[in-house]
Amino acid sequence: MPKMKTNSSAKKRFKLTGTGKITRKNAFKSHILTKMSTKRKRNLGHTSLVSKADSGNVKRMLCIGK
């Protein structure tokens, strides 16, 4: 049986923490930032965790065992 292929878009967008959780970047930080407050832009720069409901799909794309 051939090896499982990792989803190329997923491996660029998600990282695994040491405890097995998945981190992601926040959305709405790419363009049209002039109308956004500095505080909001600064907070969107941080990473956050993938929700528990979505983590199964992301792990499948990254070929990580559940």
C-alpha positions in Angstrom: 0.0 0.0 0.0 1.4 3.5 -0.9 2.2 6.1 1.7 -0.4 8.7 2.7 0.2 12.1 1.2 0.1 15.1 3.4 -2.2 17.9 2.2 0.2 20.6 1.0 -2.0 23.5 2.0 -2.6 22.1 5.5 1.1 21.7 6.2 1.7 25.3 5.4 -1.2 26.5 7.6 -1.1 24.4 10.8 1.6 23.4 13.3 1.5 20.8 16.1 2.3 21.7 19.7 4.2 19.5 22.0 1.0 18.3 23.7 -0.6 17.3 20.4 -2.8 20.4 19.9 -2.9 22.2 16.5 -2.2 25.9 16.2 -3.4 28.2 13.4 -3.1 31.8 12.4 -6.1 34.2 12.8 -8.0 35.3 9.8 -8.7 39.0 8.7 -5.0 40.1 8.8 -4.1 40.3 5.1 -5.4 43.5 3.6 -7.7 46.6 4.2 -6.2 47.1 7.6 -6.5 50.9 7.7 -10.0 50.8 9.1 -9.0 48.3 11.8 -7.9 49.5 15.2 -4.3 48.9 16.3 -5.4 46.7 19.2 -7.4 44.5 17.0 -4.6 44.1 14.4 -2.1 43.3 17.2 -4.4 40.6 18.7 -5.0 39.0 15.3 -1.2 38.6 14.9 -1.1 35.9 17.7 -1.7 32.3 17.0 -4.7 30.4 18.4 -5.7 26.7 18.7 -7.9 24.8 16.2 -11.2 24.0 17.8 -11.9 20.5 19.0 -14.6 19.9 16.4 -12.2 20.7 13.5 -9.1 19.1 14.9 -10.0 15.7 13.5 -10.3 16.9 9.9 -7.0 18.8 10.2 -5.2 15.8 11.7 -6.5 13.7 8.7 -5.1 16.3 6.3 -1.8 16.2 8.1 -1.8 12.4 8.3 -1.5 12.4 12.1 -2.9 9.5 13.9 -5.9 10.2 16.2 
